[in-house]
């Protein structure tokens, strides 16, 4: 006997219209909680990967604060805030994870910047760890190359300073909520194919 809050099937191809209506309803409610889960994931960055003079959360807050101070729009500010959110679960491809998380809610340019920021960062340290600091050059000429270069050069790589006065996570909460409650994959927001 199944609960009223569970589907009746064991295989997806055996599900009924009622089963999928239930799942859709539950998923819709779950999606509404995404901003809170993003905030919680950011808070977990306060206790990850040591060795730096700042926590990953402080680094993220510094990056977003710098983006805001430079007049970036909400999409780039939130991107700067969550750009390393994948460090916990995807340390070898955190850039792609962050891009996947934000992709349904922002223009394609922002997604590309987040996806590429890991490679673009090699410019600042690659020669010290056996990576090609010019790896990003293969994308020179791409329409968003300069924007990614700005993201990395002015916001990301600059944000490991324990003396920098960044804004608090509370300051960015409204932006996070606004961003992650947008309709997913809204053509008016995406503006470019993903």
N, C-alpha and C positions, 0 to 999 in steps of 0.2 A: 504494500500500500504506500503510495507516494504522498508526500506533504503537498499542501496547496501551493507551496513556494518552490516546488521542484518539478522538473519535467518528468514525463512518464517514460521516456525512451532511454535505451542503452546504446543506441546507434543513431547518429544524426539523421540518417535516411528514414528512420521510423518515427520521427517527430511529427506531431500534429500542428495544425494552425494554432491551437490553444497553447501548446508548448512553446512555440516560437513567439507568440504574443507575450507570454509570461517572461521569456528571456529578454525580449526587447524592452519590456517595462523595467526589469531589474537592471539591465545594462544602462538604460537612460538615467536611472537614479545613480548608478555607480559613476557614470561619466561626470555627473554634477559635482562629485567629490574630487575631481582631478586637481583643482587648484590647491586643496589641502594636502593632497599626496605630493605635489610638487614642492610645497613648502616643507613638508616633513623630510623629503629627500634632500633638500638643501640643508636642513638642520643636521642631517647625518654627516654632511661634509665637514662639520666641525670636529669630527672624530675619525678622520681617515688619513691616509698617507702622510706620515710624519716627515721630518727633515727640513721642511721649509720654516721660515721665521713667522709665517702666518698659517692659519688653518686653510683648508680648501674653501670653507665657507667665507672666511675673511677675504681670500683671494677673489672669490666670486662677487662679493659685495663691492670690493674695490673696483673690479672690472665694470660692473654695472654703474657704479657712481661716476667713474670716468666717462663712460658712454653718455650718461645723462648730462654731465657737465659740458660735454662737447656738443650737445644739442641733438643727440641721436633720437630717433623716434621710439615709440614704445616697443616695437618689435625688436629692434636692435638692443635696447636696454635689457629687455627680458632675455634675449639671446645671450647677452654678456653675463647675465646673472646665472643662467643655467648651463653655460657652455661646458662645464666640467661635471655636470650632474651624473654622467655615466662612469666616472672614475671608480665608483664602488663596485659595480657589477660588470663593467666592460673596460678594464684598465688598458687593454691593448687596442681598443677601437672606441674610446669614449666620445670622440668627435661624431662618429656616425650615430651613436646612440642618442646623443643630445639632438642631433639633426632630426632623427626619427621622431623624437618626442614632440618637437615643436612644429614639424612639417605641416600637420593639418591646419595650423592656426596662423601661418605667416606667409608672406610672399616668398617666392622661390629664391630670391637673392639671399634672404636671411638663412634659409635652410642650407644653401650652398656654402655660405660663410662658416656656419657651424660645422658642416661636414668636413670642410677643408682646413679648419683652424689648426688641427694637430700637425699637419704637414707644414703649414706656413710657419709654425712656431720653430721648426728646425733651424730657421734663419738665425735664431738667437742662441742656440746651444748645440746644434747638430755636430759641429766640428769637435766638440768636447766629448762626445759619446759615440763617435764612429758613424754618424748619420750625415747624409749630404745636406749641408745648410742651404743649398740652392735647389733642393727637390721641388720647391714650389714653382720654379721657373718653367716647368713644363706646362703650366697653366697661364703663363704670361700671355696677355692678349685676350683672355677670357673676360667677358663683360663685367664680372664682379671681382676680378683680381685685385684691383686697387682698394675696394671696400674691405676685402678680407685682409689685405696688408695693413689697412688702418685699424681694423678690429684687433689684429694681433700686435701690431707695433705700438699703438697708442693706449690700448685698454688691457689686453691679456698679459703680455710679457712685462708690463710696467707694474703689475698689481701683486707684488710680493713684499710690499713695504710695511713693516710693522708700525711705522710712524704715520702712515697715510690715514686721514680722517674719512672713512667711508660712511655712507648712510646705512642705517640698520635694515634688517630684513623686513621689519614692520613698514618701513618707508615704501618698499616695493610690493607689498602684499596686494594693494589695489590693482597694480599693473598685472601681477600674476593672475589674479582673478579675472580681470578683463580679458587677458589674452587667452586663457584656457577655458573660458566659457563661450568663446566665439563659436559659431557654427563650423564644424569640421569641414575642411576642403571647400569652403565657400569661394566660388570663382571670383567674386568681388574682392576678396582678400588676397587670394593666391596670385592673381594677375598673370601668372606664367604657368606653363605646364610643369608638373612635378614629375 
